Amino acid sequence: MVKDGVTTACVLVGASVAYLGLQTWKRQLHGNTQFDLARRILKSAYSIREAMALVRSPVLSVGEQESALPVEASREHQRAIRLAACNVRWRVVVDARTEFNTVLLEAEVVFGKDVRSACEGLLQCTKELFFAMEDMLGEGPDLGVEERRKARDIGFESSAKPEFTKKIEASITVIESLVRPHLQF
């Protein structure tokens, strides 16, 4: 009788320890998933920021121009060369945004819809930059002087006109505030 009681107690203790171990493992797995996803979404957001900085750089090197469209740089080809080089730069933004959207879908599953709302500002910045570049390169509708100036302020990074850069950084800060708590141990 005592032997059966001890055996039953051992089985109950063993089952309790196993249950608690599984619960701990489950919390750890969930925490690791959140940590990894938070890290990936921030990395993707920073990649978009860096890609947009590359596109907005006012300096277009000769090497970039030649690799984009290796033709003799006559007057009529200057615009085509610049357009091709900007398209090569823009491809980096497209790739970064594609990666970001992929991670964002996974983050929405784990963190909920708030993460999509937090990321909308950064995605909107990429759209604004696209249209500004289009306007600057003459691909968009004809613009007045004020509209061209605004497109240049967005399209070219400048310490004299940092408004768009600040908008990008503010968008990143919103994302950081949402996911940083998941990067804590």
N, C-alpha and C positions, 0 to 999 in steps of 0.2 A: 504494500500500500504506500509506504513512504517512498519506495523506489519509483513507483508510478507518478507520485506527486513531484519528485525531483525531476524526472524525465519530462513531465509536462511543463514544469517551470523553465527548464532549459530550452525546450522547444519554443515557448512563448518569448523568452528573452532573445533567443536567436532570431525569431521572426521579427521582433521589435527592432533589433539592431539592423537587420536586413532592410526593413522598411525605412528606417531613418537614413540608412546609407543610400538607398535609392532616391529618397527625397533630396538629400544633399547633392547627389550626382545630378539630379534634374535641375536644381537651382543653379548649380555650377555650369551646366550645359547651356541653360538659358542665358546666364550672365556672359558666358563666352561668346554666344551668338550676338548678343546685344553689343558687346565690346567690339567685336570684329566688324559688325555692320556700321557702328558709329565711326570707327576708324576709316572704313572704306568710303563712307559718304563724305566725310571731311576731306579725305584725300582727293576724291572726285571733284568736290567743290573748289579745292585749291588748284586742281588741274585746269578747270575752266577759267579761274582767275588768271593763271599764268598764260593760258592760251590767248585770252583776250588782251593781256598786256603785250604779247607778241604782235597780235594784229594791230594794236593801237600804236605801236612804235613808229615814230615818224621817219625813222631811218630804214631805207630799203637798200641793202647792199648790192653792189654790182654782181656778186656771186649769186645772191637770191634771184636777181633779175635774169641772169644767164641760165640758171638751172630751171627757172620756171618756163622760159620760152627762149631757147637759144637761137635767136635770129640776129642779124645785123641791126644794130640800134639806130635805124634811121628815124627821122622825125615822125613819120606816119606809124612807125612800129612802137614808139615810146609808150603810147597809151596802152597798146595791146600787151606789151611787156609788163607794165605796171599792173594791169588788170590780172594777168596770169600769176604774177608774184603774190598779189593780194589773195587770189583764190587758193594758192598753195598755203598761205598763212591761215586762211579761213578754215581750211580742211582740219587743222589742228583743233580749232574750236568745235567743229562738228564732231570729231572723234571724242573729244573730252565730254561734250554734251551727251553723246550717245552712251558713253560709259556711265555718266552721272544718272541718266534716265533709267538705265538697267539697275543700278544700285538703289535708286529711289523707289522702284517698284518693290524690291525686297524689303526696303526700310518701311514702306507703307504697310506691308504685311505684319511686320514685327512691332513697329512703334505706333501705327495708326495713321489716320488722315492728317493729323497735325504736321507730320513731317513734310507732306506734299505742300501744305500751305506755307510752311517755313521756307521751302525751296523755290516758291514761285517768283520771289524777287530776283534771284540769281538767273533763273530762266528768262525772265523778262529783260534783264540786262543784255543777255545774248541776242535777243530779238531786236532791241534798240540798236545795238552795235551793228547788226546785220543791215538794218535799214539805213543807218548813218553811213556805213561803208558804201552801200549801193548809191546813195545820194552823192557822196564825195567822188565816186568814180564815174558819175554821170549815167548810171544804169537806171536810176529812179526817175520820177517825173521832174520836169524843169522846176527849179526852185528859185526863190528870191534870195536876196543878199542875206537876210536874217536867217532863213532856213539853212542856207549853206554854212553860215557861221556856226549854227547849232550842230549841224552834222559834223563839222570839223572838231568842235569841242568834244563830241562823243567819240569820233573816229580816231583822233590823235591824243595820246596821253601827253599831258602838259602840266607842269607844276604851277603854271599861271592860271590854269582853268581845271582844278581838280574835282569838280562836282561829280562827274560820272565815275571817277575812281572812288570817290567817297560812297557813291551809291552802290558800287560793287562790294566794297568793304562792309557796308551796312548789311547787305544781303547775306554775306558770309557770316557776319556776327549773329544774325538771327538763327542760321543753321547751327552755328557753334553752341549757342545757348540751349538749343534743343537736345543736341546729341552729346555734349561734353559730360553731363552727369553719368552717361553710360560708359564713359572712359575711365571712371574712378573705380578703384578696387575696394 
